[in-house]
Amino acid sequence: MAERRKYGKKYCKYTEMKVDFIDYKNIDLLKMSMSERGKIMPRRLTGNSKNAQEMVENSIKRARHMALVPYIVNTHKLTSSAYSRY
């Protein structure tokens, strides 16, 4: 007999919010798929759909290039949120 799952099924937050396009300028939307250190979280952890994950990756990379999101976060001075401005 197959073992039951001990956790709930993951779902795509972006599909549930009915987001058609993820823009690189909307940083609050991008933070949902980033870790505290500023890394892009994988699809298996976030539960994003394939289409949403590709849009998230492209928009995070664009936001980094435009200096809206940091490439790396200094963890020595990390006391509050990684995305707070000075």
N, C-alpha and C positions, 0 to 999 in steps of 0.2 A: 504494500500500500504506500502511496506517495505521502511524503511528509508535508504537513501544512506550513504555510508561511507564517512567520512570527511577526511580520511587519506588514503595513499597508502597502498597496500598490502605488508606485510613484506615478505622478501625472505631470503633464506639461503646464507650468504656471502661465506661460504666454498664450497657449491655446485657450486656457480657461478664462483669461482676461480678454480674449478676442483681439489680440494684438496682431495686426497684419504685417507690420514692418517695425523692426527694432532700429532706432536711430542712434548714431554714435553720440549725439548731443544730450540724450536723455540718460544721464549717469545713474539716476535712481533706479531705473529699469535694469541697467547693466550690473549694478551691485548685487542683484539677486543671484547672479551666476558667477560671482567672484568670491574667492576666499578672503580671509582677513589680510593675508599677505599680498593680495592683488593678483593671484593666479586665476586662470580660467578653470572653473570646476568642470570635471568630465560629465558626460551625459548620463552615465550610470549612477552618479550621485545626485544630480539635480532632477532627473526624470524628464528632461526636455525632449521634445520630438526632434527628429533629425533636421528638419527644416529650421526650427527655432534655434537649435544649437549652432548651425552654420551661420545664421544671421547674428547670433550673439558673439561668436568668435570674430567675425568680420568687423562688427561694430566696436568691439573692445580693442581690436588691433588699430582701428582708425582713431579711436579716442586716445589711445596711447601715443600714436603718431602726432596728434594735434595737441598733446600735453594736457588733456582733460583728466586722464587717469594715469597714475604713475606706473612705470615699468616694474620697479621694485619698491618695497616699503622698508624703511629703516626700522628693524625690529628692536633695536636697543632703546629707542625713545618711544616705543609703542605703549602708550598708556590708555588711550581712548580708541575710537574707531580709526581704522587705517585710512579713511577717506576724508577725515576732517581737515579743514584748512587752518593752518597755524592758529 
